[in-house]
Amino acid sequence: MKSQNYKAMVIFAILIFVVFGLSPIWQNSQARVAGPLLRIGVLAPKTGFGASWAVEGLAGLEVAKEEIHSLGGVDGVPVEFIVYDTATKPQEAIQMMNKLIYTDRVLTIIGPTTTSECEVSFPIANRARISCVGLLSATPGVSARFRPWAFRNTLTSDKILGPLVKYWARDNKTKKAAIIYDKKFDYTKFDGEKFFPAALQAAGIEILGSVTYLTGDIDFSAQVTKIKTWNVDSLILSCLHPEAALIVKEVKKQNLRVSMVGGLDLMSPQFIRLGGSAAEGVWTAHSFWPENPDPKFQRVMKKARLILKDKEPSANTARYYDNAMINYHLIKELGVTNRSEDLESDREKIMKGWTALKDFPGVEGKITMNEDGDGQKTTYIFVVENGKFKKMY
């Protein structure tokens, strides 16, 4: 009888241990993230000269939001994207960056967009110890100066312009070039003064001269007239797409017969729309391939088209989507708790996740972060043909 009582007590004790001793472990594995919302900040140029980038990009963010919602958030906790407008101005980027960090207490930040915005936002990220991932900035060295919290999910100009100019020059047998560039905007200025000249020199092309303009200019007749006097066979467009479209129209109007090649922003579908037939034959390069047959790419772009309605998705669409989904993946996989007392350690986990990111299956393709905090991706080279970007290499 005593033996039976003892056995019953042992069984009871074991049950107590299982229920009360192990249940916290079970609960943590099933509901690791605290609620009510996982907050991710977004700095987007909804107004200012970069507004069209945000329109295309936020469509990609909307697709990501829908997909994350359909996945149940993280452990049932919804993900909220808090989007603030930088107006494409560094000072606004500073204010909105501080608001996201200290008022909204977000886990991580997507954006800002331009190099000038990144250069003022990244130091804030370092001081606050929060990851900040630039969207379009392509000037080399910007992320590297603000490690370890600064990142850019972009290929830098030096990684793209060399191969672009090499193939373009070879296929078009170019020998003498002129450069036209926007000296007001950092990215176009650096490309026009430094990276395009280096690529041209490496390809054995003689530069006969450069002309400049300012962002927002609409009359390029004087610049094209001057270029005609140099008797060049090629023209380098270190421009944003709105001005580039006007320049190629002026080139056609003045019957300047040159082969043309331009930087990353010419990959915008708006360049073809605004430039029309004058955009035909222009070369450019990007990590974004508009006709990518990958099923994931096609799915995301199809959803984005429904949101954009009368506009085509672009590299900006893919970039916002990928940044959102990478952050979702890191929050889900790296033990983020979303508890107020863990905010500092949660932010550090996400930063380390970005640092170690390798071959993430994004819409743009496999995404890896290099030691400078910049993206490593495949470069595609295109020429405008029949109103579309035709992949050449």
C-alpha positions in Angstrom: 0.0 0.0 0.0 2.8 2.4 0.9 4.6 1.5 -2.3 1.5 2.3 -4.3 1.1 5.7 -2.5 4.8 6.5 -3.1 4.4 5.6 -6.8 1.4 7.9 -7.1 3.2 10.8 -5.5 6.1 10.4 -7.9 3.8 10.4 -10.9 2.0 13.5 -9.5 5.3 15.3 -9.0 6.4 14.5 -12.6 3.1 15.9 -13.9 3.5 19.1 -11.8 7.0 19.5 -13.3 5.8 19.0 -16.8 2.9 21.4 -16.5 4.5 24.2 -14.5 8.2 23.6 -15.2 8.1 23.1 -19.0 5.1 25.2 -20.0 7.1 28.5 -20.1 9.5 26.9 -22.6 6.5 25.8 -24.7 4.9 29.2 -24.5 8.2 30.9 -25.5 8.6 28.7 -28.6 5.0 29.3 -29.7 4.6 33.0 -28.9 8.1 34.5 -28.8 7.2 38.0 -30.1 5.3 40.4 -28.0 2.5 42.6 -29.4 0.6 44.6 -30.4 2.7 45.7 -33.4 6.1 45.2 -34.9 7.1 48.7 -36.1 9.5 49.3 -39.1 10.2 52.8 -40.2 10.3 54.0 -43.8 11.9 57.2 -45.1 10.5 57.9 -48.6 10.6 61.0 -50.8 6.9 61.3 -51.3 7.3 64.9 -52.4 10.1 66.8 -54.0 12.0 65.8 -57.2 12.2 62.2 -56.1 8.4 61.8 -55.7 8.1 59.4 -58.7 10.6 57.1 -57.0 8.4 56.9 -53.9 5.2 56.2 -56.0 6.9 53.2 -57.7 8.6 52.1 -54.5 5.7 52.3 -52.1 3.7 50.0 -54.5 6.4 47.4 -53.7 6.1 48.1 -50.0 2.3 47.6 -50.3 2.8 44.2 -51.9 5.1 43.2 -49.1 2.6 44.4 -46.5 -0.1 42.3 -48.0 2.1 39.2 -48.2 3.4 39.6 -44.6 -0.2 40.0 -43.4 -1.2 36.8 -45.2 1.7 35.0 -43.4 0.2 36.1 -40.1 2.9 38.6 -39.3 5.5 37.2 -36.9 4.0 34.8 -34.3 0.6 36.4 -35.0 1.9 39.9 -34.3 1.2 42.3 -37.2 4.0 44.3 -38.9 3.4 48.0 -39.2 5.4 50.2 -41.6 5.5 53.8 -40.5 6.2 55.9 -43.6 7.4 59.5 -43.4 8.1 61.9 -46.2 11.6 63.3 -46.6 10.6 65.6 -49.4 13.9 64.5 -51.0 15.7 66.9 -48.6 18.5 66.0 -46.1 17.1 68.3 -43.4 13.7 66.5 -43.6 15.4 63.2 -43.5 17.2 64.1 -40.3 13.9 65.2 -38.6 11.9 62.1 -39.7 14.8 59.8 -38.8 14.9 61.1 -35.3 11.1 60.8 -35.0 11.2 57.1 -36.1 13.9 56.3 -33.7 12.9 58.2 -30.5 9.1 58.8 -30.8 7.9 55.7 -32.8 10.7 53.5 -31.4 10.9 51.4 -34.5 13.0 48.2 -34.8 14.8 49.2 -38.0 14.6 51.8 -40.8 14.1 51.4 -44.6 15.6 54.4 -46.4 16.4 57.1 -47.0 16.8 57.3 -50.8 19.4 59.7 -52.1 23.1 59.9 -51.2 22.7 63.4 -49.6 19.9 62.0 -47.4 22.0 58.9 -46.5 25.0 61.0 -45.5 23.0 62.9 -42.8 20.9 59.9 -41.7 23.6 57.3 -41.3 25.5 59.1 -38.5 22.2 59.3 -36.6 21.7 55.6 -37.1 25.2 54.9 -35.7 24.6 57.0 -32.6 21.2 55.5 -32.0 22.4 52.0 -32.8 19.7 51.1 -35.3 20.1 49.6 -38.8 19.3 52.0 -41.6 19.2 50.7 -45.2 19.4 53.1 -48.0 17.2 52.5 -51.1 18.8 54.1 -54.2 22.1 55.8 -53.2 24.8 54.5 -55.4 27.8 56.7 -54.7 30.7 54.4 -53.5 31.9 54.7 -49.9 28.9 56.2 -48.3 27.9 53.1 -46.2 31.5 52.3 -45.4 32.0 55.6 -43.6 29.2 54.8 -41.2 29.6 51.1 -40.2 28.3 49.0 -38.7 24.7 50.3 -38.7 24.5 51.8 -42.2 23.6 49.7 -45.2 22.5 50.2 -48.8 20.7 47.5 -50.8 22.2 48.9 -54.0 25.0 48.2 -56.4 27.3 51.2 -56.4 28.2 53.1 -59.6 31.7 51.8 -59.8 30.4 48.2 -59.9 28.0 49.0 -62.8 29.5 51.7 -65.0 32.7 49.8 -65.9 31.0 46.7 -67.4 28.3 49.0 -69.0 30.8 51.2 -70.8 33.0 48.2 -71.8 30.1 46.4 -73.6 28.5 49.6 -75.0 31.8 50.9 -76.4 32.7 47.5 -78.0 29.3 47.0 -79.6 29.1 50.6 -80.9 32.8 51.0 -81.8 32.9 54.4 -80.0 36.1 56.4 -80.0 35.4 60.0 -78.9 32.9 61.0 -76.2 31.3 64.0 -74.6 29.7 63.9 -71.1 26.6 65.8 -70.0 25.8 65.8 -66.3 23.7 67.3 -63.5 26.2 69.1 -61.2 23.5 69.9 -58.6 22.7 66.2 -57.7 25.5 64.3 -55.9 25.0 61.0 -57.6 25.0 62.4 -61.2 27.9 64.8 -60.4 30.1 62.0 -59.0 29.4 59.8 -62.0 29.9 62.6 -64.5 33.1 63.8 -62.9 34.7 60.6 -61.7 33.2 57.2 -62.5 32.2 57.7 -66.1 35.5 59.2 -67.0 37.3 56.3 -65.4 35.2 53.8 -67.2 35.7 55.6 -70.5 39.5 55.7 -70.0 39.6 52.0 -69.2 37.7 51.4 -72.5 40.2 53.5 -74.5 37.7 56.3 -75.3 38.9 59.9 -75.6 36.8 62.5 -73.7 36.6 65.7 -75.7 34.6 67.7 -73.2 31.8 68.0 -70.6 28.8 70.2 -70.2 26.6 70.6 -67.2 23.1 71.7 -66.1 21.1 71.8 -62.9 18.3 69.5 -61.7 15.0 70.7 -63.0 16.4 72.5 -66.2 14.2 72.0 -69.2 16.1 73.6 -72.1 19.2 71.8 -73.2 19.6 73.4 -76.7 22.8 75.3 -75.7 24.5 72.2 -74.3 23.7 70.0 -77.3 24.8 72.8 -79.7 28.2 72.9 -78.0 28.6 69.2 -78.1 28.0 69.2 -81.8 31.1 71.4 -82.3 33.3 68.7 -80.8 32.6 66.1 -83.5 32.1 63.2 -81.0 30.6 59.8 -81.9 29.1 59.2 -78.4 27.4 61.0 -75.5 27.4 60.0 -71.8 24.2 60.9 -70.0 25.0 61.2 -66.3 21.5 62.4 -65.5 18.3 61.7 -63.7 15.6 60.3 -66.1 13.4 63.4 -66.5 16.3 65.6 -67.7 17.8 62.7 -69.7 14.5 62.3 -71.6 14.6 66.0 -72.6 18.3 65.7 -73.6 17.7 62.8 -75.9 14.8 64.7 -77.5 17.1 67.7 -78.1 19.8 65.4 -79.5 17.3 64.1 -82.0 16.0 67.5 -82.8 19.4 68.8 -83.6 20.2 65.7 -85.6 23.3 64.9 -83.5 24.2 61.3 -84.5 25.8 59.8 -81.5 25.6 56.6 -79.5 24.3 57.3 -76.0 24.8 55.6 -72.7 23.5 56.6 -69.2 23.6 55.8 -65.5 21.2 53.9 -63.2 18.3 56.2 -63.2 17.7 55.9 -66.9 16.4 52.4 -66.1 13.1 54.0 -65.1 10.1 53.2 -67.3 9.4 57.0 -67.2 12.6 57.6 -69.2 11.1 55.7 -72.1 7.7 57.2 -71.7 9.0 60.8 -71.6 11.8 60.3 -74.2 9.6 58.5 -76.7 11.3 57.5 -79.9 14.3 59.6 -79.0 15.1 57.2 -76.2 15.6 54.4 -78.7 19.2 53.0 -78.8 20.2 54.4 -75.4 22.2 52.0 -73.2 22.0 51.6 -69.4 22.5 49.0 -66.7 21.0 47.9 -63.5 20.5 45.1 -61.0 16.8 45.2 -62.0 15.6 43.3 -65.1 12.0 44.3 -66.1 11.4 41.1 -68.1 12.8 38.8 -65.5 11.0 35.4 -66.0 11.4 34.3 -62.4 7.9 33.4 -61.0 8.5 35.4 -57.8 9.5 38.5 -59.8 6.4 38.1 -62.0 4.1 37.7 -59.0 5.3 40.8 -57.2 5.3 43.0 -60.4 1.8 41.8 -61.3 0.5 42.9 -57.9 2.4 46.2 -58.1 0.8 47.0 -61.5 -2.6 46.7 -59.9 -1.6 49.3 -57.3 0.2 51.6 -59.7 -2.6 51.4 -62.3 -1.3 53.8 -65.1 2.4 53.4 -64.2 4.9 50.6 -64.6 6.8 49.1 -61.6 10.5 49.7 -61.6 13.7 49.0 -59.7 12.2 51.1 -56.9 9.3 48.8 -56.6 11.6 45.8 -56.2 13.9 47.6 -53.8 11.2 48.6 -51.3 9.7 45.1 -51.5 13.0 43.4 -50.9 14.0 45.6 -48.0 10.6 45.0 -46.3 10.8 41.2 -46.8 14.4 41.0 -45.6 13.5 42.8 -42.4 10.5 40.6 -41.9 12.8 37.5 -42.4 15.4 38.8 -39.9 12.8 39.7 -37.3 11.2 36.3 -37.6 14.4 34.3 -37.6 16.8 36.1 -35.2 14.9 36.0 -31.9 13.5 39.5 -31.9 11.1 39.8 -28.9 9.6 43.2 -29.6 9.5 43.9 -25.8 10.1 47.5 -24.8 13.0 46.5 -22.5 14.6 44.5 -25.4 14.5 47.3 -28.0 18.3 47.9 -28.0 19.1 44.2 -28.3 16.4 43.7 -30.9 17.9 46.4 -33.0 21.3 44.9 -32.7 20.0 41.5 -33.8 18.6 43.0 -37.0 21.8 44.9 -37.7 23.8 41.7 -37.4 21.3 40.0 -39.7 21.9 42.6 -42.4 25.6 42.3 -41.9 25.6 38.6 -42.4 23.0 38.6 -45.2 24.0 36.2 -48.0 22.1 35.1 -51.1 18.7 36.3 -49.9 16.2 35.4 -52.6 14.9 38.8 -53.5 12.9 40.1 -56.4 16.1 41.6 -57.9 17.8 38.2 -57.5 20.2 36.9 -54.8 21.2 39.7 -52.4 24.3 39.7 -50.3 25.8 42.5 -48.2 29.5 43.1 -48.6 31.9 44.4 -45.9 31.2 48.0 -46.8 27.4 47.5 -46.1 26.5 47.6 -49.8 24.5 45.1 -51.8 26.1 42.6 -54.2 23.8 41.6 -57.0 23.9 40.6 -60.7 24.4 43.5 -63.2 22.3 43.5 -66.3 23.1 45.7 -69.4 20.2 47.0 -71.5 19.5 49.0 -74.6 16.1 50.7 -75.3 14.6 48.9 -78.3 11.0 49.2 -79.5 10.0 51.1 -76.4 11.4 48.5 -73.9 14.6 47.7 -72.1 16.2 44.8 -74.0 18.7 42.8 -72.0 22.0 42.7 -73.9 24.3 41.1 -71.3 
